[in-house]
Amino acid sequence: MPLYRASKYRVLGASAAGVAAPGDTAENILATITVPAGAMGLNGIIRIVHVWSCTNNSNVKTTRIRFSGIGGTIFATASMASQVSLRQFTQFANRGAANSQVGGSSAHNVQWAVTTNALITASVDTTAATTIVLTAEKATGGDTVTLESYLCELILP
């Protein structure tokens, strides 16, 4: 039996074409992924692996994964200063209801470690279509942040 059956596993979005944040200090959307109405069911899981690069200086550069558009719940955030890259894993799921989610995120070498960060919850109605956005925000407009690649998967139990 295959590990994943086509009807239970679906790629919602993927790209390895780098997208650079504009030269400003706003929170900018670098990728948008559509989650179709009803696709998550009651227990669907969204899994995203995202890779970023940035200017290596002491200025803060912040990346985020938001569920339900730019004003939505932040399931992943990372602030980078004096670093050049970030690989992050983010996962959230409907928890037995189409309007109740739980999840979290981890980065680099702490991917499977115990953390003091609390789980993140949301109440997005997934019976309606919604979006996941990957964003970047810089403290200094002249710095760079690039979304190098991402893979967003929907898994149904």
ZIRA-V913630 format. One record per residue. N is the residue number from 1. RES is the residue in one small letter. NEAR is the number of other C-alpha atoms within 12 Angstrom. D_CENTER is the distance of its C-alpha to the mean C-alpha in Angstrom with 1 decimal. Layout:
# ZIRA-V913630
n:N res:RES near:NEAR d_center:D_CENTER
n:N res:RES near:NEAR d_center:D_CENTER
This chain:
# ZIRA-V913630
n:1 res:m near:4 d_center:30.3
n:2 res:p near:8 d_center:27.0
n:3 res:l near:10 d_center:24.0
n:4 res:y near:15 d_center:22.0
n:5 res:r near:12 d_center:23.8
n:6 res:a near:12 d_center:22.8
n:7 res:s near:14 d_center:23.0
n:8 res:k near:20 d_center:20.6
n:9 res:y near:22 d_center:17.8
n:10 res:r near:25 d_center:16.2
n:11 res:v near:27 d_center:13.8
n:12 res:l near:26 d_center:12.2
n:13 res:g near:27 d_center:11.2
n:14 res:a near:26 d_center:11.7
n:15 res:s near:22 d_center:13.2
n:16 res:a near:17 d_center:14.9
n:17 res:a near:16 d_center:16.5
n:18 res:g near:21 d_center:15.6
n:19 res:v near:26 d_center:14.8
n:20 res:a near:29 d_center:16.3
n:21 res:a near:34 d_center:15.8
n:22 res:p near:23 d_center:19.2
n:23 res:g near:19 d_center:21.8
n:24 res:d near:19 d_center:21.4
n:25 res:t near:22 d_center:20.0
n:26 res:a near:20 d_center:18.0
n:27 res:e near:27 d_center:14.3
n:28 res:n near:32 d_center:13.8
n:29 res:i near:28 d_center:11.5
n:30 res:l near:34 d_center:11.2
n:31 res:a near:35 d_center:9.7
n:32 res:t near:28 d_center:10.0
n:33 res:i near:32 d_center:9.7
n:34 res:t near:29 d_center:12.4
n:35 res:v near:32 d_center:12.8
n:36 res:p near:22 d_center:16.6
n:37 res:a near:17 d_center:18.8
n:38 res:g near:23 d_center:19.6
n:39 res:a near:31 d_center:17.6
n:40 res:m near:39 d_center:16.0
n:41 res:g near:30 d_center:19.5
n:42 res:l near:22 d_center:20.2
n:43 res:n near:25 d_center:18.4
n:44 res:g near:33 d_center:15.7
n:45 res:i near:35 d_center:12.7
n:46 res:i near:42 d_center:9.2
n:47 res:r near:36 d_center:8.1
n:48 res:i near:40 d_center:5.6
n:49 res:v near:32 d_center:7.3
n:50 res:h near:41 d_center:6.9
n:51 res:v near:34 d_center:10.2
n:52 res:w near:39 d_center:11.5
n:53 res:s near:32 d_center:15.2
n:54 res:c near:36 d_center:17.1
n:55 res:t near:28 d_center:20.7
n:56 res:n near:18 d_center:22.2
n:57 res:n near:20 d_center:23.9
n:58 res:s near:17 d_center:23.9
n:59 res:n near:24 d_center:22.2
n:60 res:v near:27 d_center:18.8
n:61 res:k near:40 d_center:15.7
n:62 res:t near:37 d_center:12.5
n:63 res:t near:43 d_center:8.9
n:64 res:r near:43 d_center:6.5
n:65 res:i near:48 d_center:3.4
n:66 res:r near:40 d_center:6.3
n:67 res:f near:42 d_center:7.9
n:68 res:s near:29 d_center:11.2
n:69 res:g near:27 d_center:11.3
n:70 res:i near:25 d_center:11.9
n:71 res:g near:20 d_center:13.8
n:72 res:g near:23 d_center:11.6
n:73 res:t near:29 d_center:10.5
n:74 res:i near:33 d_center:8.3
n:75 res:f near:38 d_center:6.6
n:76 res:a near:38 d_center:5.8
n:77 res:t near:29 d_center:8.4
n:78 res:a near:34 d_center:10.6
n:79 res:s near:28 d_center:14.0
n:80 res:m near:31 d_center:15.8
n:81 res:a near:25 d_center:19.6
n:82 res:s near:17 d_center:22.1
n:83 res:q near:23 d_center:19.5
n:84 res:v near:24 d_center:18.8
n:85 res:s near:29 d_center:15.6
n:86 res:l near:36 d_center:12.5
n:87 res:r near:32 d_center:11.1
n:88 res:q near:36 d_center:8.3
n:89 res:f near:33 d_center:7.7
n:90 res:t near:39 d_center:5.6
n:91 res:q near:36 d_center:7.9
n:92 res:f near:38 d_center:9.4
n:93 res:a near:38 d_center:12.6
n:94 res:n near:34 d_center:15.5
n:95 res:r near:24 d_center:18.2
n:96 res:g near:18 d_center:21.3
n:97 res:a near:21 d_center:21.0
n:98 res:a near:26 d_center:19.2
n:99 res:n near:26 d_center:18.5
n:100 res:s near:26 d_center:17.4
n:101 res:q near:33 d_center:14.1
n:102 res:v near:30 d_center:13.5
n:103 res:g near:32 d_center:10.8
n:104 res:g near:36 d_center:9.6
n:105 res:s near:35 d_center:8.3
n:106 res:s near:33 d_center:10.7
n:107 res:a near:28 d_center:11.5
n:108 res:h near:20 d_center:14.5
n:109 res:n near:12 d_center:17.6
n:110 res:v near:15 d_center:16.7
n:111 res:q near:18 d_center:14.4
n:112 res:w near:14 d_center:16.9
n:113 res:a near:12 d_center:18.8
n:114 res:v near:12 d_center:20.0
n:115 res:t near:13 d_center:18.5
n:116 res:t near:9 d_center:19.8
n:117 res:n near:14 d_center:16.5
n:118 res:a near:14 d_center:16.8
n:119 res:l near:21 d_center:14.7
n:120 res:i near:23 d_center:12.7
n:121 res:t near:24 d_center:14.2
n:122 res:a near:26 d_center:14.0
n:123 res:s near:23 d_center:16.6
n:124 res:v near:33 d_center:15.2
n:125 res:d near:26 d_center:17.9
n:126 res:t near:34 d_center:16.5
n:127 res:t near:21 d_center:20.1
n:128 res:a near:18 d_center:19.3
n:129 res:a near:21 d_center:17.0
n:130 res:t near:28 d_center:13.8
n:131 res:t near:30 d_center:10.8
n:132 res:i near:42 d_center:7.0
n:133 res:v near:35 d_center:7.0
n:134 res:l near:51 d_center:5.7
n:135 res:t near:41 d_center:8.7
n:136 res:a near:43 d_center:11.2
n:137 res:e near:36 d_center:14.3
n:138 res:k near:34 d_center:17.4
n:139 res:a near:25 d_center:20.5
n:140 res:t near:25 d_center:22.7
n:141 res:g near:21 d_center:22.5
n:142 res:g near:20 d_center:24.2
n:143 res:d near:30 d_center:21.5
n:144 res:t near:36 d_center:19.1
n:145 res:v near:46 d_center:15.3
n:146 res:t near:37 d_center:14.2
n:147 res:l near:40 d_center:11.1
n:148 res:e near:30 d_center:13.1
n:149 res:s near:27 d_center:11.3
n:150 res:y near:35 d_center:8.5
n:151 res:l near:31 d_center:9.3
n:152 res:c near:34 d_center:8.0
n:153 res:e near:32 d_center:10.8
n:154 res:l near:35 d_center:12.6
n:155 res:i near:29 d_center:15.2
n:156 res:l near:24 d_center:18.2
n:157 res:p near:21 d_center:20.6
